[in-house]
Amino acid sequence: MQDFMDAVLFGFKGIFKAKTIKLAMLSALVISAIWLVLGFIFWDSITAFTSYILSLIPFAMLRSNGAFMLSAFLWLQAVLITFALFFAFFGNTLVEKVDKEQYAALTVKIGLLSALFWGVVWFFIHSYIYAQFLKLLTWLPFETVEKGLAYLIGFYIIYTGIIVTMIFATSMFSSSYLSEIREEFFPYDRMYDEYEYNTVVKTFKDTGVFLALSIISFPLLFIPVLNFFILVGLWTWMMKDTISYDTAAFVFGEVEKEKLKEYSGAIWGLNLIGSFFNFIPVFNVFGPYFTELALFYYFKEKRDLQEV
C-alpha cells in the first residue's frame, strides 16, 4: 500500500514539472486543433447521428439525462471562469514573484483547486440545480430539447476523441518522455534501449476495442449515474491496457503478463485516479502523464525490490 501511495505522490509531483506541463499543453493544443477541424467538417453528420440516437430514447430519460448534462456543463463553466478570473487579477503578480517552473506548476494547482472548490459546492447544491434544469426541459418543446442535447453529445464525441488521442500520443512517445524523467529523478538507474514487446501494436488494438465498446455502450450514457461509471470504466480500461504495457516495457525491458497480473490492483487503482482527470476539460491532458509517471515509479520500486 505504501508503494501505491508513493506512486500517486510521484505522479502528482511529475505533472507539476515544467517539462511535463509544456509537453502536455503543446500536444493538447495540436490534438485539439485537429479534432476541432474534424468536428467542423463532420458536424452535420455527428449531430444527425446523435439526433437519431436521441429519437430512440424515452423523453423522461432524455429529460433527466439532459438536466444532468446541463448541471455538469454549468459546473465546468464555473471552474473555468474562476480559473480565468484568478489569473486576470493575480497573474501579473505571480509572474513577478515566482520562476517559470513554479509558475507552470502553480497554474495546474490553481486549476485543480478551482475544480475541487466547485466540486464541494456542487455536492451540496447539485440537487437544486438539477431540479431547476429538469423544470426548464419540461417546459421546452421536445424538438428543442432533442436538438440541444444532440449538440451537447456531439461535443462529447469530439471531447472523447481528444482524450483517446492524448492517451495514444502519450503511449507512442512514452520511451523518450520516461527517459527524461528517469534522468532527472533517478540518474543512476538503468534503462532499456529497446522494447521486447510491441507496444505500438497493442496500442492500436486497444484503441479499436475502446471505440467498439464505446459504440456498444453509447445508449447507456443517457442513464444518469450509470453513465458516470461507464465513462470511468472505459477510460480506466483504455489507459490501463495501453499505458501499463508501455511503462512496464520501459522499466522491466519486457512485458510478462503474469508479472502484470501480480500488480493488477495497483494498475487498476492508478489508472482509475488518472481517469478522473478526464472530467475536467483542459486539465484532462495531464491524466495520461499522471498515470504513466505513477506506474513508472510503482514498477521501478517493485523491480528494485526484487533485485535486492
Secondary structure, DSSP 8 states (H G I E B T S, - for coil): -HHHHHHHHHHHHHHTSHHHHHHHHHHHHHHHHHHHHHHHHTHHHHHHHHHHHHHTS-HHHHHHHHHHHHHHHHHHHHHHHHHHHHHHHHHHHHHHHS-HHHHHHHHHHHHHHHHHHHHHHHHHHHHHHHHHHHHHHHHS-HHHHHHHHHHHHHHHHHHHHHHHHHHHHHHHTHHHHHHHHHHHH-TT----SS-SS-HHHHHHHHHHHHHHHHHHHGGGGGSTTHHHHHHHHHHHHHHHHHHHHHHHHHHHSS--HHHHHHTHHHHHHHHHHHHHGGGSTTGGGGHHHHHHHHHHHHHHHHHHHHH-
